[in-house]
Amino acid sequence: MTDRPNVLVTRPIMDAPMARLQQRCDVTVHENEFGIPRDELLQVIAGRDAIVTMLTEKVDAEFLEAAGTQLKIVANHAVG
């Protein structure tokens, strides 16, 4: 068992932030630049401690419920 947070990144991000995440967390990256289909997303977020989303992922009550009560943070990676 690990004390490292379990993090999902929904699309590839820049190398420097990814490297920092990987130093501190167990990271899974969805490598498709077009993102995760909603039904698949709701399955793969279950049990995660943190989720890094993009602007196109809808974070709503259904999303948060699917993730579970252990979820500590949802961070959006965007500019603007």
C-alpha positions in Angstrom: 0.0 0.0 0.0 1.2 3.5 -0.9 0.8 6.8 0.8 1.1 8.6 -2.6 -2.0 10.2 -3.9 -3.7 8.5 -6.8 -4.1 11.1 -9.6 -5.9 11.0 -12.9 -4.9 13.5 -15.6 -7.5 13.5 -18.3 -5.2 14.6 -21.2 -1.5 15.0 -21.6 -0.1 18.2 -20.0 3.2 20.0 -20.3 6.3 18.1 -19.2 7.4 20.2 -16.2 4.0 20.0 -14.3 3.7 16.3 -15.2 7.2 15.6 -13.9 6.3 17.3 -10.6 3.1 15.3 -10.2 4.9 12.0 -11.0 7.5 12.8 -8.3 4.8 13.0 -5.6 1.9 11.0 -6.9 0.8 7.8 -8.6 -0.3 9.3 -11.9 -2.5 7.9 -14.7 -2.7 10.0 -17.9 -5.3 9.5 -20.5 -3.1 9.8 -23.5 -5.8 10.7 -26.1 -5.6 14.4 -26.9 -9.3 14.5 -27.5 -10.1 13.5 -23.9 -12.1 10.7 -22.3 -15.7 10.0 -23.4 -18.0 10.9 -20.5 -19.2 7.3 -19.8 -15.6 6.1 -19.6 -14.6 9.2 -17.5 -17.2 8.4 -14.9 -15.7 4.9 -14.5 -12.0 5.8 -14.4 -12.4 8.6 -11.8 -13.7 6.2 -9.2 -11.4 6.0 -6.2 -9.0 8.8 -7.3 -7.6 11.2 -4.7 -7.2 14.0 -7.3 -8.2 14.6 -10.9 -6.7 17.1 -13.3 -9.3 18.0 -15.9 -9.4 20.1 -19.0 -11.9 22.7 -19.9 -14.0 20.2 -21.9 -14.7 17.8 -18.9 -17.9 18.7 -17.2 -17.4 18.6 -13.4 -20.9 18.3 -11.9 -22.7 16.4 -9.2 -22.7 13.2 -11.3 -18.9 13.5 -11.7 -18.3 14.1 -8.0 -20.5 11.2 -7.0 -18.8 8.8 -9.4 -15.4 9.8 -8.1 -16.3 9.0 -4.5 -15.8 10.5 -1.1 -12.1 10.1 -0.9 -11.7 12.7 -3.7 -9.8 15.7 -2.3 -9.3 18.0 -5.3 -10.4 18.5 -8.9 -8.0 20.9 -10.7 -8.7 22.4 -14.1 -5.7 22.8 -16.4 -6.5 25.7 -18.7 -5.4 29.2 -19.7 -7.2 32.4 -19.8 
